Structure formats: C-alpha cells, structure tokens
Amino acid sequence: MWRALRSKNKVKFIDGSIEKPDVNDPLYEAWDICNDYIVSWITLALSPKIAQSVIWHDVPADLWRDLEHRYSQENIFKIDEIDDELSAISKIVRNYREDAYVVQFLKGLNEVYSHVKSQVMLMKPMPKIDQAFSLLLQQERQIHQTEPILDARTLMNTSSNTPQANRRRGHGRGAGRERGRGSSK
C-alpha cells in the first residue's frame, strides 16, 4: 500500500503533511477528492472484517495511524502460525511440482510405452520420477524379451572367440613363440 501511495504522490496525506484545508479554501475540493480516493484505496486493500472495523475513519492519516497501532506490533505467535502455514503450502507446491515433473516425463515417451503411461497416471498417489522410470525400465526389458534371443550355437561361437579361448588355440598374445626348451606350439 505504501508503494502504491508513493507512486501516486499521496504519501503526504498519510503522514499528515497535507492538512485538511478550510471548507472555503479553493483547494478544499481537490483535497476532499484525493482524501476520499486514498481512504477508499486503503479500505479496499483490507480484509472485509478489518475494513468494517475502520469504516468510520474519513481522513487517511487517522486511518493509517489506527491500522499502524493495531498491526505494527510483533506478534510472535501469529508469525509462528503464518510460518507453519507457509511450510504446509511449500510441501503442497513441492508435491505438485514433482507430480508435474512425472507427467512431463510420461508425455515425452513414445507410444510403445502407452501401457506404462496409463499405469503410472492411474496410481494414487502419483509415484516419484525414479519409480516411474523403474516401471518404464521393466517394460523395456519385457519388450526386449519378446525379441529373438541368440541361439546356443551363436553363444558358443561368441564365447569361443574370447581372448582366453584364442590363447588356448594358439591365437592371441604370445602365439607362435616358443614355450620352453625345444618346444613350439
């Protein structure tokens, strides 16, 4: 409110620098209009319950002083109560952001994963991103299990091409060199 009044060059009405002119003064009408505007601005910024309790003020400086006396004193219990409310709201916002993060992740997946998308979206509460990712990996493994797996002969040929097998057959490191007295491969 203070910023709004300062931006409109009306702080002097609040601090009492501009006093109410005499009714016969040519500036009275302008003062009265500004006065009513300021009282209205302040009153509209208040909660209805507080506004009702200060409705009888018709001079901004008086209204401002009344509010200042009522609410400028520290109330450690009220501050603690507000702090608790802010903490609770922060947790709600954090949960919302985590849920939104999971939803964004799911929206970015291909149609192949539509089953996982549906499962995760129906979960209550919404799982964390790592749980959703784990479900996705499980489906990924299932998809790859349905693809043909290498047959035993391919596995045997693959395992026989290891460096250990090549050494046993004379291939690889040291192959073709003599191994001891008078012996060759």
C-alpha positions as a printed NumPy array, in Angstrom:
array([[  0.   ,   0.   ,   0.   ],
       [  2.86 ,   2.349,   0.873],
       [  4.386,   1.833,  -2.588],
       [  1.079,   2.453,  -4.296],
       [  0.547,   5.677,  -2.362],
       [  4.104,   6.808,  -3.028],
       [  3.74 ,   6.082,  -6.756],
       [  0.633,   8.31 ,  -6.812],
       [  2.412,  11.012,  -4.806],
       [ -0.1  ,  10.661,  -1.956],
       [  2.146,   9.756,   0.993],
       [  1.778,  13.267,   2.422],
       [ -1.892,  12.508,   3.044],
       [ -0.846,   9.507,   5.134],
       [  1.93 ,  11.122,   7.14 ],
       [ -0.214,  14.188,   7.833],
       [  1.961,  16.664,   5.887],
       [ -1.066,  17.79 ,   3.915],
       [ -3.634,  19.008,   6.368],
       [ -7.301,  19.392,   5.698],
       [ -7.88 ,  22.909,   4.281],
       [-10.752,  25.118,   5.355],
       [-14.038,  24.446,   3.554],
       [-13.88 ,  27.928,   1.96 ],
       [-10.328,  27.344,   0.685],
       [-10.195,  26.941,  -3.143],
       [ -8.034,  23.777,  -2.649],
       [-10.619,  22.112,  -0.423],
       [-12.466,  20.345,  -3.262],
       [ -9.261,  18.847,  -4.72 ],
       [ -8.126,  17.797,  -1.233],
       [-11.514,  16.204,  -0.499],
       [-11.442,  14.158,  -3.739],
       [ -7.885,  12.913,  -3.077],
       [ -8.778,  12.218,   0.541],
       [-11.748,  10.047,  -0.469],
       [ -9.661,   8.177,  -3.049],
       [ -6.963,   7.361,  -0.507],
       [ -9.4  ,   6.224,   2.177],
       [-11.115,   4.028,  -0.438],
       [ -7.807,   2.542,  -1.679],
       [ -6.726,   1.63 ,   1.828],
       [-10.137,   0.256,   2.795],
       [-10.368,  -1.877,  -0.352],
       [ -6.925,  -3.341,   0.373],
       [ -8.084,  -4.582,   3.783],
       [ -9.911,  -7.783,   4.546],
       [-13.683,  -7.202,   4.887],
       [-13.564,  -7.817,   8.645],
       [-10.803,  -5.243,   9.229],
       [-12.339,  -2.775,   6.764],
       [-15.609,  -2.961,   8.721],
       [-13.771,  -2.052,  11.931],
       [-12.221,   1.137,  10.451],
       [-15.08 ,   2.311,   8.227],
       [-15.699,   5.351,  10.426],
       [-12.307,   6.925,   9.53 ],
       [-12.64 ,   9.62 ,   6.898],
       [ -9.095,  11.036,   6.978],
       [ -6.258,   8.866,   5.593],
       [ -3.753,   9.894,   8.273],
       [ -6.173,   8.817,  11.038],
       [ -6.98 ,   5.553,   9.287],
       [ -3.288,   4.807,   8.722],
       [ -2.398,   5.565,  12.376],
       [ -5.21 ,   3.322,  13.63 ],
       [ -4.055,   0.413,  11.469],
       [ -0.445,   1.018,  12.418],
       [ -1.27 ,   0.901,  16.147],
       [ -3.255,  -2.297,  15.722],
       [ -0.958,  -4.263,  13.436],
       [  2.571,  -2.907,  13.586],
       [  3.41 ,  -4.671,  16.833],
       [  5.153,  -8.012,  16.534],
       [  3.063, -10.983,  17.452],
       [  5.471, -13.905,  17.742],
       [  2.63 , -16.42 ,  17.948],
       [  0.97 , -15.101,  14.795],
       [  4.327, -15.092,  12.995],
       [  4.882, -18.721,  14.015],
       [  1.365, -19.643,  12.857],
       [  1.946, -17.993,   9.481],
       [  5.322, -19.715,   9.196],
       [  3.63 , -23.104,   9.77 ],
       [  1.05 , -22.308,   7.099],
       [  3.792, -21.333,   4.651],
       [  5.629, -24.585,   5.336],
       [  2.485, -26.595,   4.662],
       [  1.877, -24.696,   1.425],
       [  5.507, -25.231,   0.389],
       [  5.091, -29.007,   0.793],
       [  1.93 , -28.945,  -1.315],
       [  3.665, -26.951,  -4.043],
       [  6.693, -29.291,  -3.943],
       [  4.415, -32.335,  -4.343],
       [  2.594, -30.65 ,  -7.207],
       [  5.898, -29.901,  -8.952],
       [  7.091, -33.484,  -8.502],
       [  3.823, -34.792,  -9.964],
       [  4.077, -32.324, -12.856],
       [  7.645, -33.483, -13.491],
       [  6.468, -37.124, -13.748],
       [  3.616, -36.116, -16.076],
       [  6.034, -34.185, -18.326],
       [  8.307, -37.242, -18.403],
       [  5.419, -39.529, -19.356],
       [  4.189, -37.134, -22.056],
       [  7.606, -37.329, -23.7  ],
       [  7.517, -41.122, -24.084],
       [  6.821, -42.934, -27.35 ],
       [  3.561, -44.802, -27.967],
       [  5.386, -48.079, -27.245],
       [  5.174, -47.15 , -23.581],
       [  1.481, -46.237, -23.53 ],
       [  0.759, -49.11 , -21.143],
       [  3.256, -47.777, -18.597],
       [  1.919, -44.238, -19.091],
       [ -1.605, -45.434, -18.28 ],
       [ -0.456, -47.422, -15.258],
       [  1.521, -44.567, -13.769],
       [ -1.195, -41.966, -14.395],
       [ -3.746, -44.13 , -12.555],
       [ -1.537, -44.584,  -9.479],
       [ -2.636, -42.782,  -6.332],
       [ -0.528, -41.114,  -5.109],
       [  1.479, -40.319,  -8.196],
       [  4.847, -42.13 ,  -7.975],
       [  8.112, -40.224,  -7.849],
       [ 10.139, -39.876, -11.052],
       [ 12.537, -42.688, -10.089],
       [  9.639, -45.107,  -9.537],
       [  8.088, -44.151, -12.885],
       [ 11.437, -44.633, -14.567],
       [ 11.797, -48.053, -12.91 ],
       [  8.399, -49.118, -14.293],
       [  9.497, -47.918, -17.704],
       [ 12.684, -49.996, -17.496],
       [ 10.657, -53.067, -16.544],
       [  8.505, -52.664, -19.649],
       [ 11.631, -52.08 , -21.721],
       [ 13.026, -55.428, -20.512],
       [  9.73 , -57.162, -21.319],
       [  9.736, -55.7  , -24.831],
       [ 13.268, -56.947, -25.459],
       [ 12.487, -60.413, -24.039],
       [  9.911, -60.95 , -26.772],
       [ 12.559, -60.332, -29.446],
       [ 14.503, -63.421, -30.642],
       [ 17.285, -64.358, -28.271],
       [ 20.596, -65.631, -29.645],
       [ 20.626, -69.409, -30.077],
       [ 23.087, -71.699, -28.287],
       [ 25.435, -72.091, -31.322],
       [ 25.81 , -68.333, -31.623],
       [ 26.538, -68.105, -27.911],
       [ 29.107, -70.94 , -28.204],
       [ 30.838, -69.224, -31.148],
       [ 30.814, -65.938, -29.296],
       [ 32.255, -67.467, -26.135],
       [ 34.928, -69.335, -28.147],
       [ 36.192, -66.026, -29.547],
       [ 37.204, -64.724, -26.137],
       [ 40.894, -63.895, -25.567],
       [ 41.265, -66.897, -23.213],
       [ 39.915, -69.298, -25.84 ],
       [ 42.148, -67.763, -28.508],
       [ 45.217, -68.302, -26.296],
       [ 44.262, -71.921, -25.759],
       [ 44.14 , -72.409, -29.532],
       [ 47.413, -70.61 , -30.056],
       [ 45.912, -67.283, -31.144],
       [ 46.338, -64.054, -29.319],
       [ 49.26 , -62.856, -27.217],
       [ 52.413, -64.853, -27.483],
       [ 51.049, -67.16 , -30.186],
       [ 53.697, -68.684, -32.447],
       [ 56.536, -68.157, -29.967],
       [ 58.394, -70.992, -28.462],
       [ 57.314, -72.03 , -24.999],
       [ 60.169, -73.516, -23.171],
       [ 63.061, -75.754, -24.271],
       [ 62.768, -77.069, -27.74 ],
       [ 59.046, -76.928, -27.845],
       [ 56.995, -74.952, -30.229],
       [ 53.288, -74.737, -30.405]])
